[in-house]
Amino acid sequence: MIKANKLSNHNSWITSGIRTSCKHKRVLYIKLRNNNNPTLRKYFKDYCRTLSKVIKEAKRMEYDKKRHILNSYKVMRTSWKLINKEFGKDKKIMD
């Protein structure tokens, strides 16, 4: 099983709010599995739909940040800055 800190290093778009929402979704699923309440079922579906939209938007925002490499004047330098940031080797480089 992958620990949360390893997962967050790999997927930098996962925020603490998304983690909390996923945990709440699991709790709702367990409640729904044990209870066939139509109101709870509708709430669960709406919650899942909203969470999916939030996750897609978080991914889009994260990858849009990385897309600026293509528009960069110094493509290699910008690429290495992002690579080092992903691996936790974020150092300030003198310009």
GUMARMI-308669 format. One record per residue: chain; x, y, z of N, C-alpha, C in turn. Coordinates in steps of 0.2 Angstrom, whole numbers, plus 5000, padded with zeros to 4 digits. Atoms other than C-alpha are relative to their C-alpha. Layout:
N
 unit n_c1 n_c2 n_c3 ca_c1 ca_c2 ca_c3 c_c1 c_c2 c_c3
    A    X    Y    Z     X     Y     Z    X    Y    Z
...
! end
This chain:
95
 unit n_c1 n_c2 n_c3 ca_c1 ca_c2 ca_c3 c_c1 c_c2 c_c3
    A 5004 4994 5000  5000  5000  5000 5004 5006 5000
    A 4997 4994 5000  5006  5017  4996 4998 5005 5005
    A 5001 4996 4995  5008  5029  5010 4997 5007 4997
    A 5003 4994 5002  4999  5046  5009 5006 5005 4998
    A 4995 4995 5001  5015  5056  5009 5004 4998 4993
    A 4998 5002 5007  5022  5046  4994 4996 5001 4995
    A 5005 4998 5005  5006  5048  4985 5000 5007 4998
    A 5000 4993 5001  5006  5067  4987 5006 5002 4996
    A 4994 4998 5004  5024  5068  4981 4999 4998 4993
    A 5001 5003 5007  5019  5058  4965 4995 5005 4997
    A 5005 4997 5003  5003  5067  4962 4999 5007 5004
    A 5000 4994 4997  5006  5085  4967 4993 5004 5000
    A 5006 4997 5000  4988  5090  4963 4995 4998 5005
    A 5004 5003 4995  4981  5080  4977 5001 5005 5006
    A 5000 4995 4994  4977  5093  4991 4997 4996 5006
    A 5003 5003 4994  4972  5090  5009 4993 5000 5000
    A 5007 5000 5000  4955  5095  5005 4997 4994 4995
    A 5002 5006 5004  4954  5082  4991 5000 4993 5004
    A 4999 5006 4996  4960  5069  5003 4994 4999 5005
    A 5006 5000 4995  4947  5074  5016 4994 4998 4997
    A 5006 5002 5004  4933  5073  5003 5000 4993 4998
    A 5000 5007 5002  4939  5056  4997 4998 4995 5007
    A 5002 5003 4994  4938  5050  5015 4993 5000 5002
    A 5007 4999 4998  4921  5057  5018 4996 4996 4995
    A 5004 5004 5006  4915  5049  5001 5000 4992 5002
    A 5000 5007 4998  4921  5032  5008 4995 4999 5006
    A 5005 5000 4995  4911  5035  5024 4993 5000 4998
    A 5007 5000 5003  4896  5039  5014 4998 4994 4997
    A 5001 5006 5003  4898  5024  5004 4998 4994 5004
    A 5001 5006 4995  4899  5012  5019 4993 5001 5003
    A 5007 4999 4997  4883  5021  5026 4995 4998 4995
    A 5005 5001 5005  4874  5019  5009 5000 4992 4999
    A 5000 5008 5001  4879  5000  5008 4996 4997 5005
    A 5004 5003 4994  4871  4997  5025 4993 5002 5000
    A 5006 4997 4999  4856  5008  5022 4998 5002 4993
    A 5003 4999 5007  4845  5009  5006 4996 5006 5000
    A 5004 4994 5000  4839  5027  5009 5001 5004 4994
    A 4999 4997 5006  4835  5036  4993 5003 5007 5001
    A 4997 4994 4999  4840  5053  5000 5007 5000 5001
    A 4992 5001 5000  4857  5047  5005 5003 4998 4994
    A 4997 5002 5007  4859  5039  4988 5001 5006 4996
    A 5000 4994 5005  4855  5055  4979 5006 5005 5003
    A 4995 4996 4997  4867  5065  4991 5007 4997 4998
    A 4994 5003 5002  4881  5052  4988 5001 5001 4993
    A 4999 4999 5007  4879  5053  4969 5002 5007 4999
    A 4999 4993 5001  4879  5072  4970 5007 5002 5002
    A 4994 4999 4997  4894  5072  4981 5006 4997 4996
    A 4995 5003 5005  4904  5060  4969 5001 5004 4994
    A 4999 4996 5007  4900  5071  4954 5004 5006 5002
    A 4996 4994 4998  4906  5086  4963 5007 4999 5001
    A 4993 5001 4999  4922  5078  4969 5003 4998 4994
    A 4997 5002 5006  4925  5071  4952 5002 5007 4996
    A 4999 4994 5003  4924  5089  4945 5006 5004 5003
    A 4995 4996 4996  4935  5096  4959 5007 4996 4998
    A 4994 5004 5002  4948  5082  4955 5003 5002 4993
    A 4998 4998 5007  4948  5086  4936 5003 5007 5000
    A 4998 4993 5000  4950  5104  4939 5007 5001 5003
    A 4993 4999 4997  4965  5102  4951 5005 4997 4996
    A 4995 5003 5005  4973  5090  4938 5002 5005 4995
    A 4999 4995 5005  4970  5103  4925 5004 5006 5002
    A 4996 4995 4998  4977  5117  4935 5007 4998 5001
    A 4993 5003 4999  4993  5107  4940 5003 4999 4993
    A 4997 5001 5006  4996  5102  4922 5001 5006 4996
    A 4999 4993 5004  4993  5120  4915 5006 5003 5003
    A 4994 4996 4997  5007  5126  4927 5006 4997 4996
    A 4994 5003 5003  5019  5113  4919 5000 5001 4992
    A 5000 4999 5007  5013  5117  4901 5004 5007 4998
    A 4996 4994 5001  5022  5134  4903 5007 4999 4997
    A 4993 5002 5003  5038  5125  4898 5000 5001 4993
    A 5000 4999 5007  5033  5125  4880 5000 5007 4998
    A 5000 4993 5001  5031  5144  4881 5006 5003 5002
    A 4994 4997 4997  5047  5147  4890 5005 5001 4995
    A 4994 4998 5004  5062  5155  4882 5006 4995 5001
    A 4995 5005 4999  5074  5143  4891 4997 4994 5002
    A 5004 5007 4999  5065  5126  4889 5004 4995 5005
    A 4996 5005 4996  5079  5115  4897 5000 5003 5007
    A 5000 4998 4993  5081  5126  4912 4994 5000 5004
    A 5006 5001 4997  5063  5127  4915 4998 4993 5002
    A 5001 5008 4999  5061  5108  4913 5003 4998 5006
    A 4996 5002 4994  5075  5105  4926 4997 5003 5006
    A 5003 4997 4994  5067  5117  4938 4994 4996 5002
    A 5006 5004 4999  5051  5107  4937 5001 4993 5002
    A 4998 5007 4998  5059  5090  4938 5003 5000 5007
    A 4997 5000 4994  5069  5095  4953 4995 5002 5006
    A 5006 4998 4995  5053  5103  4962 4996 4993 5001
    A 5004 5006 4999  5044  5086  4959 5004 4995 5004
    A 4996 5005 4996  5059  5076  4967 5002 5003 5007
    A 4998 4996 4993  5060  5089  4982 5007 5003 5000
    A 4994 4997 5000  5076  5096  4976 5000 5007 4998
    A 5002 4994 5002  5069  5113  4974 5006 5005 5003
    A 4995 4996 4999  5084  5125  4974 4999 5007 4997
    A 5000 4993 5004  5085  5144  4970 5006 5000 4996
    A 4995 4999 5004  5095  5146  4955 5001 5008 4998
    A 4998 4993 5002  5104  5163  4952 4999 5001 4993
    A 5001 4998 5007  5098  5171  4936 5005 5005 4998
! end
